[in-house]
């Protein structure tokens, strides 16, 4: 967004429209990325917990 805004600024110095669509798209992608990161982290934590339970059952 910043790059295209600078590009637009160089082309039209007086009328620089705010790139709302790109900001919205980046916000949505950021939200999706954070959601996937959260899901991946919780899945990893679940596997770790499961491994600990299995390990403790096997040792005893």
Secondary structure as the mmCIF struct_conf table of DSSP 4:
data_model
#
loop_
_struct_conf.conf_type_id
_struct_conf.id
_struct_conf.beg_label_comp_id
_struct_conf.beg_label_asym_id
_struct_conf.beg_label_seq_id
_struct_conf.end_label_comp_id
_struct_conf.end_label_asym_id
_struct_conf.end_label_seq_id
HELX_RH_AL_P HELX_RH_AL_P1 UNK A 2 UNK A 11
BEND BEND1 UNK A 13 UNK A 14
HELX_RH_AL_P HELX_RH_AL_P2 UNK A 20 UNK A 59
#
